[in-house]
Amino acid sequence: MKAVILESKNAPFIIKDIDKPTINDDEVLVKIKSSAFNHRDIWIQKGMYAGLKYPCVLGSDGSGIVESIGKNVDKNLLNKEVIINPNINWGDNQKVQHKDFKILGLPDDGTFAEYVKVGSDKVIEKPTHLNFEEAAALPLAGLTAYRSLFTRANLQKGEKVLITGIGGGVALFAFQFALAYECEVYVTSGSNEKIQKALDLGAKGGANYNNENWEKEFNVSFDVIIDSAGGDGFTKLIDLSSPGGRIVFFGGTKGSINKINPQKVFWKQLSILGSTMGSDKEFLDMVQFVKDNNIKPVVDKVFSFENVQEASERMDKSNQFGKIVLNF
């Protein structure tokens, strides 16, 4: 089969023929129709990730058709159109992942290939309102956004929500989920064009964080803030929080969070919460939420898998508004 291979740190992605996976009794083999990029794939390409090994087949997001099944697997799964849950070994504790937790696409071969093998419990029937490209965009980012909003922030209908860095996959899913939950949603970005796109999709307002004192452009405070940057700008999120507010962050692209005024945090009764991708239960709940609310992931651009390096460069430059998808 053909697969996208990363052979070493900072190397370009290349296409190679490798052996088709062999499944065990509890696994299924999925013929990939579409897969999608996450920033995780770029960090691995740059060598900025734990547990690196080369060569590797990346890709945590995928949709396709179950081509073969192990002998212990429900026969009804055969030939089903499915999406893949990239969570491996979360464990039984919904509060935190098990020490053996890992994500599909390193160390295990991922979805940037014509075929991938996964446990039979890691596939779920594709929502019928999504095509393969939209379905492939959903798993990792959708799960991360769902856990951040509903499990960690305990989002309530009608609350005011701020999503920072709109345009990335998790941020857009958090945006779409909060809108579907009848919340007032605001955004930030370093791009006025991305802010306008969010306004067109239903945002109540937005601010460009490259502007001096951008936080003063909002005339509201926020019950929930979802962030992936951290850094020195995090203190402005504390200022923007309503009393009793919750700030959830799932990334730290701007580095360490410094100079927090503890008085502001405790006097406003704020909760500052870390989050990650999510559990199997949250994945099922997230997919059901998408189905119930007829949510369609925002797809930025679709590439043929032969153009994978071009796709990765677009991801690295953060030009996208939505998910970058590969078709096989």
C-alpha positions in Angstrom: 0.0 0.0 0.0 1.0 3.6 -0.4 1.7 5.6 2.8 3.0 9.0 3.7 6.4 8.5 5.5 8.4 10.8 7.7 12.0 9.4 7.7 13.7 11.9 10.1 13.5 15.1 12.0 12.8 18.1 9.7 12.5 15.9 6.6 9.8 16.4 4.0 6.9 13.9 3.9 7.4 11.4 1.1 5.2 8.7 -0.4 6.4 5.1 -0.2 5.0 1.6 -0.7 4.9 -0.3 2.6 3.3 -3.6 3.7 -0.4 -3.5 4.3 -1.2 -3.9 8.0 -2.1 -7.3 9.4 -4.9 -7.3 11.9 -5.4 -9.4 15.0 -8.6 -11.0 16.3 -9.9 -7.8 17.9 -8.9 -5.3 15.2 -10.4 -3.9 12.0 -8.6 -2.8 8.8 -10.0 0.5 7.5 -9.5 1.6 3.9 -8.8 5.3 4.3 -10.8 7.7 2.2 -9.7 10.9 3.8 -7.4 12.0 6.7 -6.6 15.3 8.2 -3.7 17.3 9.6 -3.3 18.4 13.2 -0.5 20.6 14.6 0.7 17.5 16.3 1.9 16.2 12.9 3.9 19.4 12.3 5.5 19.2 15.7 6.5 15.6 15.1 7.9 16.6 11.7 10.0 19.3 13.5 11.1 16.9 16.2 9.2 18.8 18.9 7.3 15.9 20.4 7.8 13.2 23.0 8.5 9.6 22.0 9.8 10.3 18.5 10.7 7.4 16.3 11.6 7.2 12.6 10.5 6.3 10.0 6.8 6.7 11.0 3.4 7.1 9.5 1.6 10.0 11.1 -2.1 11.0 11.0 -4.6 10.8 13.9 -7.7 11.7 12.0 -9.3 9.5 9.4 -12.5 8.3 7.8 -13.0 5.3 5.5 -14.6 1.9 5.0 -14.0 -1.2 7.1 -12.5 -3.7 4.6 -11.7 -6.6 6.9 -12.3 -7.6 10.5 -10.8 -9.9 13.1 -12.6 -13.1 14.2 -13.8 -11.6 17.5 -15.3 -8.5 15.8 -19.0 -7.9 15.2 -19.6 -8.8 11.5 -21.9 -5.8 11.1 -18.9 -3.6 11.0 -17.7 -5.1 7.7 -18.1 -2.5 4.9 -19.3 0.2 7.2 -18.4 3.8 6.5 -16.6 4.9 9.7 -14.6 7.6 11.5 -11.7 6.6 13.7 -11.3 7.5 17.4 -7.6 8.4 17.8 -7.5 7.9 21.5 -5.6 4.8 22.7 -5.5 3.6 26.3 -7.3 6.5 28.0 -8.4 4.2 30.8 -11.4 4.1 33.0 -10.9 7.4 34.8 -12.8 10.1 33.1 -10.9 12.8 35.0 -7.4 12.0 33.6 -5.7 9.8 31.0 -3.9 6.6 32.0 -0.1 6.6 32.0 -0.2 4.4 28.9 -2.3 6.8 27.0 -1.2 7.5 23.4 -2.6 9.0 20.2 -2.9 7.2 16.9 -0.1 8.2 14.5 3.0 7.8 16.7 4.1 5.4 18.0 1.5 3.3 16.1 1.1 3.9 12.4 -1.6 6.4 11.7 -4.1 7.5 9.0 -1.7 9.0 6.4 -1.9 5.8 4.4 -4.2 3.8 2.2 -5.0 1.5 5.1 -4.8 1.6 8.9 -5.5 -1.0 11.6 -7.2 -0.1 14.8 -9.1 -1.8 17.6 -12.7 -2.5 16.7 -13.8 -0.3 19.5 -12.1 2.7 17.8 -14.4 2.9 14.9 -17.8 4.5 14.9 -20.3 4.7 12.0 -19.8 8.0 10.1 -22.6 10.5 10.6 -24.7 10.4 7.4 -24.8 14.2 7.0 -21.0 14.3 6.7 -19.0 13.3 3.6 -15.6 11.5 4.1 -13.6 14.8 4.0 -15.8 16.4 6.7 -15.8 13.2 8.8 -12.0 13.0 8.7 -11.8 16.5 10.0 -13.6 15.7 13.1 -11.8 13.3 15.5 -8.9 14.8 17.4 -9.8 18.4 17.2 -13.5 17.8 17.8 -12.8 15.6 20.8 -10.4 18.2 22.3 -12.9 21.0 21.9 -15.7 18.9 23.3 -13.8 18.0 26.5 -12.6 21.6 26.9 -16.1 23.0 26.7 -18.4 20.5 28.3 -16.3 18.3 30.6 -13.7 20.9 31.9 -15.6 24.2 31.6 -19.1 22.7 32.2 -20.5 25.0 29.6 -24.1 26.2 30.2 -26.6 27.4 27.6 -26.6 31.1 27.2 -23.2 31.8 28.5 -20.7 34.2 26.9 -17.7 32.3 25.4 -14.4 33.6 24.1 -12.4 31.4 21.7 -8.8 32.6 21.1 -6.9 31.9 17.9 -9.9 31.3 15.7 -9.1 29.4 12.5 -7.4 26.4 14.0 -9.2 23.1 14.1 -9.9 22.9 17.9 -10.8 26.6 18.1 -13.3 26.3 15.3 -15.0 23.2 16.7 -15.2 24.9 20.1 -16.8 27.8 18.3 -19.3 25.7 16.4 -20.2 23.6 19.5 -20.7 26.7 21.7 -22.9 28.2 19.0 -24.9 25.0 18.7 -25.4 25.1 22.5 -27.0 28.5 22.2 -24.1 30.5 23.7 -22.9 34.0 22.7 -19.5 33.4 21.1 -16.6 35.9 20.5 -13.2 35.3 19.0 -9.7 36.6 18.7 -7.2 36.1 15.9 -4.1 37.8 14.5 -6.0 38.0 11.1 -8.8 40.4 10.4 -9.9 38.1 7.6 -10.3 35.1 10.0 -12.2 37.3 12.4 -14.6 38.3 9.6 -15.1 34.7 8.6 -16.0 33.9 12.2 -18.5 36.8 12.3 -20.0 35.5 9.1 -20.5 32.1 10.8 -22.3 33.7 13.8 -19.7 35.2 16.2 -21.0 38.2 18.2 -17.7 40.0 18.0 -13.9 39.7 17.6 -10.6 41.4 18.3 -7.2 41.2 16.6 -4.7 40.3 19.3 -1.9 42.1 17.4 -3.6 45.4 18.3 -2.4 47.2 21.4 -4.9 46.8 24.3 -7.0 44.5 22.1 -8.8 43.2 25.2 -10.5 46.6 25.6 -12.3 46.1 22.3 -14.7 43.7 24.0 -17.5 45.4 25.9 -18.4 42.1 27.7 -16.8 39.7 30.1 -16.8 36.0 29.5 -18.1 33.0 31.5 -15.8 30.6 29.5 -12.6 31.2 27.6 -10.9 28.5 25.5 -7.2 29.1 24.8 -4.3 27.3 23.2 -1.6 29.9 23.4 -0.7 30.6 27.0 2.2 33.0 27.2 2.2 36.5 28.7 -1.1 37.3 27.0 -2.9 34.9 29.3 -3.2 37.6 32.0 -5.5 39.5 29.7 -7.8 36.5 29.7 -8.1 36.7 33.5 -9.1 40.4 33.1 -11.7 39.4 30.5 -13.3 36.7 32.7 -16.5 37.1 34.5 -16.7 36.4 38.2 -17.0 32.6 38.5 -15.5 32.2 35.0 -13.6 29.2 33.7 -10.5 29.4 31.5 -9.5 26.2 29.8 -6.3 25.8 27.8 -5.2 22.8 25.8 -2.0 24.1 24.3 0.9 26.5 25.0 2.2 27.8 21.7 3.2 31.1 23.3 5.1 29.5 26.1 5.0 29.8 29.9 2.2 31.7 31.6 3.8 34.4 33.7 2.9 37.3 36.0 -0.6 36.1 37.0 -2.0 38.3 39.7 -3.4 35.8 42.3 -5.7 38.4 43.8 -7.6 38.7 40.5 -8.0 34.9 40.3 -9.2 34.3 43.8 -11.4 37.4 44.2 -13.2 36.6 41.0 -13.5 32.9 42.0 -11.9 31.9 38.7 -11.1 28.3 37.6 -8.0 27.8 35.4 -8.2 24.4 33.9 -5.9 22.3 31.7 -7.3 19.9 29.2 -6.3 17.3 26.6 -7.9 15.3 23.8 -10.5 13.2 25.7 -11.8 9.8 26.6 -13.7 7.1 24.6 -17.0 8.2 26.2 -16.4 11.8 25.3 -15.7 10.8 21.7 -19.0 9.0 21.5 -20.8 11.9 23.1 -19.0 14.4 20.8 -20.1 12.5 17.7 -23.7 12.3 18.9 -23.6 16.0 19.6 -22.4 16.6 16.0 -25.2 14.4 14.7 -27.9 15.9 16.9 -27.0 19.5 15.9 -26.2 18.7 12.2 -22.7 20.3 12.6 -20.4 20.2 9.6 -16.7 20.7 10.2 -15.1 23.6 8.5 -12.7 22.2 5.9 -10.0 24.7 4.8 -8.6 22.9 1.8 -8.4 19.4 0.4 -5.2 18.0 -1.0 -4.4 14.7 -2.8 -2.1 12.6 -0.6 0.6 13.0 -3.3 0.7 16.7 -2.3 1.1 16.1 1.4 4.2 18.2 1.8 2.3 21.2 0.4 -0.5 20.5 2.8 2.0 20.4 5.7 3.6 23.7 4.7 0.1 25.3 4.7 -0.5 24.0 8.2 2.9 25.2 9.4 2.2 28.7 8.3 -1.1 28.8 10.1 -2.8 30.1 7.0 -5.8 27.8 7.4 -9.3 28.5 8.5 -10.5 25.0 9.3 -9.1 21.6 8.8 -6.6 20.6 6.1 -7.6 17.3 4.6 -5.8 14.6 2.5 -7.7 12.4 0.1 -6.5 8.9 -0.7 
